[in-house]
């Protein structure tokens, strides 16, 4: 998915991401703005998990929600 499309859908995705990773703040989501590497870093930081686990969780989220593809996936 191209970056323009990700940016266009980002506001819709924020709620889903906050449901999945409840410790992410609105500020976190504004910084992430559809970038997968930023999402992974924030999940690691807020939830205290390893990079590999964060990556696994994001892959699982993407598989369960095929419309949600992050820049850099």
MOPAC internal coordinates of N, CA, C and O (Angstrom, degrees):
PM7 1SCF
backbone

  N    0.0000 0     0.00 0     0.00 0    0    0    0
  C    1.4428 1     0.00 0     0.00 0    1    0    0
  C    1.5241 1   107.31 1     0.00 0    2    1    0
  O    1.2310 1   120.71 1   -42.48 1    3    2    1
  N    1.3315 1   116.25 1   137.52 1    3    2    1
  C    1.4543 1   117.65 1  -178.66 1    5    3    2
  C    1.5254 1   111.72 1   -80.32 1    6    5    3
  O    1.2310 1   121.32 1   -17.46 1    7    6    5
  N    1.3092 1   115.08 1   162.54 1    7    6    5
  C    1.4616 1   121.54 1  -173.61 1    9    7    6
  C    1.5239 1   111.93 1   -63.03 1   10    9    7
  O    1.2310 1   119.32 1   143.58 1   11   10    9
  N    1.3384 1   118.91 1   -36.42 1   11   10    9
  C    1.4587 1   121.10 1   179.63 1   13   11   10
  C    1.5295 1   111.33 1   -61.61 1   14   13   11
  O    1.2310 1   121.20 1   138.90 1   15   14   13
  N    1.3136 1   115.32 1   -41.10 1   15   14   13
  C    1.4638 1   119.57 1   179.87 1   17   15   14
  C    1.5337 1   110.77 1   -68.35 1   18   17   15
  O    1.2310 1   120.53 1   138.28 1   19   18   17
  N    1.3127 1   116.59 1   -41.72 1   19   18   17
  C    1.4686 1   120.49 1   177.33 1   21   19   18
  C    1.5206 1   109.74 1   -59.72 1   22   21   19
  O    1.2310 1   120.46 1   132.36 1   23   22   21
  N    1.3280 1   116.73 1   -47.64 1   23   22   21
  C    1.4577 1   120.50 1  -179.44 1   25   23   22
  C    1.5291 1   110.95 1   -60.92 1   26   25   23
  O    1.2310 1   120.57 1   140.41 1   27   26   25
  N    1.3271 1   116.52 1   -39.59 1   27   26   25
  C    1.4538 1   120.89 1  -179.35 1   29   27   26
  C    1.5153 1   113.56 1   -65.57 1   30   29   27
  O    1.2310 1   120.09 1   148.93 1   31   30   29
  N    1.3029 1   117.43 1   -31.07 1   31   30   29
  C    1.4592 1   121.41 1  -178.70 1   33   31   30
  C    1.5285 1   113.18 1   -97.86 1   34   33   31
  O    1.2310 1   120.40 1   175.79 1   35   34   33
  N    1.3046 1   116.85 1    -4.21 1   35   34   33
  C    1.4585 1   120.18 1  -172.00 1   37   35   34
  C    1.5172 1   113.16 1   -56.96 1   38   37   35
  O    1.2310 1   119.62 1   137.56 1   39   38   37
  N    1.3201 1   118.33 1   -42.44 1   39   38   37
  C    1.4638 1   120.94 1  -178.76 1   41   39   38
  C    1.5285 1   111.05 1   -60.78 1   42   41   39
  O    1.2310 1   120.66 1   143.13 1   43   42   41
  N    1.3304 1   116.34 1   -36.87 1   43   42   41
  C    1.4592 1   119.88 1   178.45 1   45   43   42
  C    1.5244 1   111.24 1   -68.09 1   46   45   43
  O    1.2310 1   120.62 1   146.14 1   47   46   45
  N    1.2999 1   116.41 1   -33.86 1   47   46   45
  C    1.4571 1   121.23 1  -176.10 1   49   47   46
  C    1.5199 1   113.65 1   -76.87 1   50   49   47
  O    1.2310 1   120.26 1   154.96 1   51   50   49
  N    1.3269 1   117.11 1   -25.04 1   51   50   49
  C    1.4665 1   120.38 1  -174.50 1   53   51   50
  C    1.5282 1   112.57 1   -53.23 1   54   53   51
  O    1.2310 1   120.58 1   134.75 1   55   54   53
  N    1.3142 1   116.49 1   -45.25 1   55   54   53
  C    1.4682 1   119.89 1  -178.79 1   57   55   54
  C    1.5161 1   112.49 1   -61.56 1   58   57   55
  O    1.2310 1   120.47 1   137.95 1   59   58   57
  N    1.3254 1   116.71 1   -42.05 1   59   58   57
  C    1.4603 1   120.68 1   178.26 1   61   59   58
  C    1.5216 1   111.49 1   -63.21 1   62   61   59
  O    1.2310 1   121.01 1   138.94 1   63   62   61
  N    1.3253 1   115.67 1   -41.06 1   63   62   61
  C    1.4632 1   119.64 1  -179.85 1   65   63   62
  C    1.5240 1   111.50 1   -66.89 1   66   65   63
  O    1.2310 1   120.42 1   140.47 1   67   66   65
  N    1.3306 1   116.81 1   -39.53 1   67   66   65
  C    1.4630 1   119.81 1   178.57 1   69   67   66
  C    1.5223 1   111.35 1   -67.23 1   70   69   67
  O    1.2310 1   120.38 1   147.90 1   71   70   69
  N    1.3385 1   116.89 1   -32.10 1   71   70   69
  C    1.4654 1   119.42 1   175.36 1   73   71   70
  C    1.5220 1   110.62 1   -65.90 1   74   73   71
  O    1.2310 1   120.61 1   138.13 1   75   74   73
  N    1.3279 1   116.44 1   -41.87 1   75   74   73
  C    1.4737 1   121.04 1  -177.20 1   77   75   74
  C    1.5187 1   111.99 1   -75.01 1   78   77   75
  O    1.2310 1   120.26 1   136.19 1   79   78   77
  N    1.3295 1   117.10 1   -43.81 1   79   78   77
  C    1.4567 1   122.56 1  -178.33 1   81   79   78
  C    1.5263 1   107.97 1  -122.39 1   82   81   79
  O    1.2310 1   121.27 1   -97.87 1   83   82   81
  N    1.3177 1   115.18 1    82.13 1   83   82   81
  C    1.4608 1   122.94 1  -171.75 1   85   83   82
  C    1.5100 1   116.48 1   -60.67 1   86   85   83
  O    1.2310 1   120.14 1   161.16 1   87   86   85
  N    1.3037 1   117.34 1   -18.84 1   87   86   85
  C    1.4693 1   118.94 1  -179.02 1   89   87   86
  C    1.5234 1   113.10 1   -86.45 1   90   89   87
  O    1.2310 1   120.31 1   175.66 1   91   90   89
  N    1.3217 1   117.01 1    -4.34 1   91   90   89
  C    1.4616 1   119.58 1   175.71 1   93   91   90
  C    1.5241 1   108.61 1   -74.50 1   94   93   91
  O    1.2310 1   120.79 1   -44.85 1   95   94   93
  N    1.3098 1   116.09 1   135.15 1   95   94   93
  C    1.4653 1   121.23 1  -179.77 1   97   95   94
  C    1.5224 1   109.96 1   -95.92 1   98   97   95
  O    1.2310 1   121.15 1   -11.31 1   99   98   97
  N    1.3223 1   115.41 1   168.69 1   99   98   97
  C    1.4674 1   119.71 1   174.18 1  101   99   98
  C    1.5201 1   110.17 1   -60.12 1  102  101   99
  O    1.2310 1   120.42 1   141.58 1  103  102  101
  N    1.3198 1   116.80 1   -38.42 1  103  102  101
  C    1.4679 1   120.12 1   177.44 1  105  103  102
  C    1.5294 1   110.84 1   -62.88 1  106  105  103
  O    1.2310 1   120.28 1   137.79 1  107  106  105
  N    1.3328 1   117.07 1   -42.21 1  107  106  105
  C    1.4690 1   120.49 1   176.51 1  109  107  106
  C    1.5217 1   110.17 1   -57.21 1  110  109  107
  O    1.2310 1   121.00 1   132.74 1  111  110  109
  N    1.3224 1   115.69 1   -47.26 1  111  110  109
  C    1.4591 1   120.01 1  -176.82 1  113  111  110
  C    1.5285 1   111.66 1   -66.34 1  114  113  111
  O    1.2310 1   120.47 1   147.22 1  115  114  113
  N    1.3339 1   116.71 1   -32.78 1  115  114  113
  C    1.4693 1   119.49 1   175.74 1  117  115  114
  C    1.5217 1   110.69 1   -65.95 1  118  117  115
  O    1.2310 1   120.07 1   141.32 1  119  118  117
  N    1.3315 1   117.47 1   -38.68 1  119  118  117
  C    1.4648 1   121.64 1   178.60 1  121  119  118
  C    1.5291 1   110.20 1   -69.74 1  122  121  119
  O    1.2310 1   120.25 1   138.82 1  123  122  121
  N    1.3179 1   117.13 1   -41.18 1  123  122  121
  C    1.4652 1   121.96 1  -177.98 1  125  123  122
  C    1.5263 1   110.46 1   -62.87 1  126  125  123
  O    1.2310 1   120.36 1   130.42 1  127  126  125
  N    1.3177 1   116.91 1   -49.58 1  127  126  125
  C    1.4695 1   124.59 1   175.62 1  129  127  126
  C    1.5277 1   113.82 1    42.55 1  130  129  127
  O    1.2310 1   120.17 1  -137.41 1  131  130  129
  N    1.3239 1   117.29 1    42.59 1  131  130  129
  C    1.4499 1   121.12 1   175.08 1  133  131  130
  C    1.5121 1   115.75 1    89.66 1  134  133  131
  O    1.2310 1   119.95 1   179.45 1  135  134  133
  N    1.3179 1   117.70 1    -0.55 1  135  134  133
  C    1.4685 1   120.18 1  -178.87 1  137  135  134
  C    1.5260 1   109.51 1   -91.13 1  138  137  135
  O    1.2310 1   121.45 1   -57.82 1  139  138  137
  N    1.3089 1   114.84 1   122.18 1  139  138  137
  C    1.4662 1   122.02 1  -175.60 1  141  139  138
  C    1.5295 1   112.30 1   -61.77 1  142  141  139
  O    1.2310 1   120.15 1   137.71 1  143  142  141
  N    1.3286 1   117.32 1   -42.29 1  143  142  141
  C    1.4616 1   119.95 1  -179.17 1  145  143  142
  C    1.5250 1   111.18 1   -62.68 1  146  145  143
  O    1.2310 1   120.60 1   142.26 1  147  146  145
  N    1.3291 1   116.45 1   -37.74 1  147  146  145
  C    1.4609 1   119.93 1   177.39 1  149  147  146
  C    1.5281 1   110.96 1   -67.99 1  150  149  147
  O    1.2310 1   120.66 1   140.04 1  151  150  149
  N    1.3283 1   116.35 1   -39.96 1  151  150  149
  C    1.4615 1   120.42 1   177.91 1  153  151  150
  C    1.5227 1   110.71 1   -60.80 1  154  153  151
  O    1.2310 1   120.86 1   133.21 1  155  154  153
  N    1.3210 1   115.95 1   -46.79 1  155  154  153
  C    1.4690 1   119.65 1   179.68 1  157  155  154
  C    1.5225 1   111.38 1   -58.67 1  158  157  155
  O    1.2310 1   120.58 1   134.26 1  159  158  157
  N    1.3156 1   116.49 1   -45.74 1  159  158  157
  C    1.4628 1   120.52 1  -179.53 1  161  159  158
  C    1.5161 1   112.81 1   -61.95 1  162  161  159
  O    1.2310 1   121.07 1   137.09 1  163  162  161
  N    1.3184 1   115.55 1   -42.91 1  163  162  161
  C    1.4718 1   118.92 1  -179.29 1  165  163  162
  C    1.5242 1   111.45 1   -69.61 1  166  165  163
  O    1.2310 1   119.89 1   142.79 1  167  166  165
  N    1.3158 1   117.81 1   -37.21 1  167  166  165
  C    1.4664 1   120.15 1   176.99 1  169  167  166
  C    1.5278 1   109.23 1   -63.20 1  170  169  167
  O    1.2310 1   120.57 1   134.73 1  171  170  169
  N    1.3199 1   116.52 1   -45.27 1  171  170  169
  C    1.4679 1   120.27 1   178.43 1  173  171  170
  C    1.5217 1   110.31 1   -57.58 1  174  173  171
  O    1.2310 1   120.85 1   131.50 1  175  174  173
  N    1.3091 1   115.97 1   -48.50 1  175  174  173
  C    1.4651 1   121.49 1  -176.00 1  177  175  174
  C    1.5235 1   112.07 1   -65.52 1  178  177  175
  O    1.2310 1   120.16 1   129.68 1  179  178  177
  N    1.3153 1   117.29 1   -50.32 1  179  178  177
  C    1.4696 1   121.28 1  -174.45 1  181  179  178
  C    1.5239 1   113.15 1   -73.87 1  182  181  179
  O    1.2310 1   120.55 1   147.87 1  183  182  181
  N    1.3332 1   116.56 1   -32.13 1  183  182  181
  C    1.4599 1   119.62 1  -175.29 1  185  183  182
  C    1.5228 1   113.25 1  -105.23 1  186  185  183
  O    1.2310 1   120.18 1   177.40 1  187  186  185
  N    1.3223 1   117.26 1    -2.60 1  187  186  185
  C    1.4558 1   120.85 1   175.85 1  189  187  186
  C    1.5168 1   114.14 1    63.33 1  190  189  187
  O    1.2310 1   120.65 1  -136.86 1  191  190  189
  N    1.3366 1   116.37 1    43.14 1  191  190  189
  C    1.4587 1   119.82 1  -179.35 1  193  191  190
  C    1.5274 1   109.94 1  -120.78 1  194  193  191
  O    1.2310 1   121.26 1   -16.83 1  195  194  193
  N    1.3232 1   115.19 1   163.17 1  195  194  193
  C    1.4650 1   121.32 1  -179.40 1  197  195  194
  C    1.5278 1   110.35 1   -73.81 1  198  197  195
  O    1.2310 1   121.36 1   -20.59 1  199  198  197
  N    1.3298 1   115.01 1   159.41 1  199  198  197
  C    1.4616 1   121.76 1  -179.88 1  201  199  198
  C    1.5231 1   111.39 1   -56.78 1  202  201  199
  O    1.2310 1   120.32 1   137.22 1  203  202  201
  N    1.3214 1   116.99 1   -42.78 1  203  202  201
  C    1.4551 1   121.27 1  -178.75 1  205  203  202
  C    1.5251 1   111.41 1   -62.49 1  206  205  203
  O    1.2310 1   120.31 1   139.27 1  207  206  205
  N    1.3268 1   117.01 1   -40.73 1  207  206  205
  C    1.4605 1   121.04 1   178.44 1  209  207  206
  C    1.5250 1   110.93 1   -67.80 1  210  209  207
  O    1.2310 1   120.28 1   138.12 1  211  210  209
  N    1.3280 1   117.07 1   -41.88 1  211  210  209
  C    1.4670 1   120.24 1   177.30 1  213  211  210
  C    1.5217 1   109.95 1   -60.82 1  214  213  211
  O    1.2310 1   120.56 1   136.89 1  215  214  213
  N    1.3202 1   116.53 1   -43.11 1  215  214  213
  C    1.4588 1   121.17 1   179.17 1  217  215  214
  C    1.5284 1   110.60 1   -62.87 1  218  217  215
  O    1.2310 1   120.33 1   137.70 1  219  218  217
  N    1.3058 1   116.98 1   -42.30 1  219  218  217
  C    1.4643 1   120.93 1   178.38 1  221  219  218
  C    1.5317 1   110.55 1   -61.62 1  222  221  219
  O    1.2310 1   120.46 1   136.24 1  223  222  221
  N    1.3197 1   116.72 1   -43.76 1  223  222  221
  C    1.4606 1   120.61 1  -179.60 1  225  223  222
  C    1.5267 1   111.46 1   -64.04 1  226  225  223
  O    1.2310 1   120.20 1   138.72 1  227  226  225
  N    1.3231 1   117.21 1   -41.28 1  227  226  225
  C    1.4652 1   120.33 1   179.72 1  229  227  226
  C    1.5229 1   110.09 1   -67.48 1  230  229  227
  O    1.2310 1   119.95 1   138.24 1  231  230  229
  N    1.3280 1   117.70 1   -41.76 1  231  230  229
  C    1.4693 1   120.00 1   176.75 1  233  231  230
  C    1.5224 1   110.60 1   -60.09 1  234  233  231
  O    1.2310 1   120.22 1   136.99 1  235  234  233
  N    1.3247 1   117.19 1   -43.01 1  235  234  233
  C    1.4543 1   121.85 1   178.38 1  237  235  234
  C    1.5309 1   110.15 1   -61.64 1  238  237  235
  O    1.2310 1   120.61 1   136.28 1  239  238  237
  N    1.3242 1   116.44 1   -43.72 1  239  238  237
  C    1.4655 1   121.10 1   178.18 1  241  239  238
  C    1.5248 1   110.33 1   -60.35 1  242  241  239
  O    1.2310 1   120.33 1   135.49 1  243  242  241
  N    1.3215 1   116.98 1   -44.51 1  243  242  241
  C    1.4644 1   121.39 1  -179.64 1  245  243  242
  C    1.5285 1   111.40 1   -64.09 1  246  245  243
  O    1.2310 1   120.43 1   140.39 1  247  246  245
  N    1.3239 1   116.78 1   -39.61 1  247  246  245
  C    1.4668 1   120.03 1   179.57 1  249  247  246
  C    1.5245 1   111.61 1   -67.01 1  250  249  247
  O    1.2310 1   120.88 1   142.68 1  251  250  249
  N    1.3036 1   115.92 1   -37.32 1  251  250  249
  C    1.4644 1   120.37 1  -179.76 1  253  251  250
  C    1.5286 1   112.12 1   -78.11 1  254  253  251
  O    1.2310 1   120.69 1   159.16 1  255  254  253
  N    1.3256 1   116.29 1   -20.84 1  255  254  253
  C    1.4618 1   122.48 1  -177.89 1  257  255  254
  C    1.5269 1   109.15 1  -130.84 1  258  257  255
  O    1.2310 1   120.29 1  -102.50 1  259  258  257
  N    1.3297 1   117.05 1    77.50 1  259  258  257
  C    1.4695 1   119.68 1  -172.57 1  261  259  258
  C    1.5261 1   114.65 1   -61.12 1  262  261  259
  O    1.2310 1   119.40 1   160.56 1  263  262  261
  N    1.3259 1   118.74 1   -19.44 1  263  262  261
  C    1.4702 1   120.12 1   176.60 1  265  263  262
  C    1.5249 1   112.04 1   -76.32 1  266  265  263
  O    1.2310 1   119.82 1   166.43 1  267  266  265
  N    1.3162 1   117.95 1   -13.57 1  267  266  265
  C    1.4509 1   123.07 1  -178.11 1  269  267  266
  C    1.5194 1   109.26 1   -98.55 1  270  269  267
  O    1.2310 1   120.97 1   -84.85 1  271  270  269
  N    1.2890 1   115.75 1    95.15 1  271  270  269
  C    1.4754 1   121.30 1   176.05 1  273  271  270
  C    1.5138 1   107.97 1  -122.17 1  274  273  271
  O    1.2310 1   121.07 1   -52.44 1  275  274  273
  N    1.2850 1   115.56 1   127.56 1  275  274  273
  C    1.4421 1   120.99 1  -175.95 1  277  275  274
  C    1.5248 1   110.81 1   -91.94 1  278  277  275
  O    1.2310 1   121.26 1   -27.42 1  279  278  277
  N    1.3142 1   115.19 1   152.58 1  279  278  277
  C    1.4598 1   120.88 1   175.05 1  281  279  278
  C    1.5098 1   107.21 1   -59.54 1  282  281  279
  O    1.2310 1   120.40 1   -52.55 1  283  282  281
  N    1.3213 1   116.85 1   127.45 1  283  282  281
  C    1.4456 1   120.61 1  -179.57 1  285  283  282
  C    1.5167 1   114.42 1    93.52 1  286  285  283
  O    1.2310 1   120.08 1  -172.72 1  287  286  285
  N    1.3361 1   117.46 1     7.28 1  287  286  285
  C    1.4681 1   121.14 1   177.91 1  289  287  286
  C    1.5003 1   110.41 1   -73.88 1  290  289  287
  O    1.2310 1   120.10 1   180.00 1  291  290  289

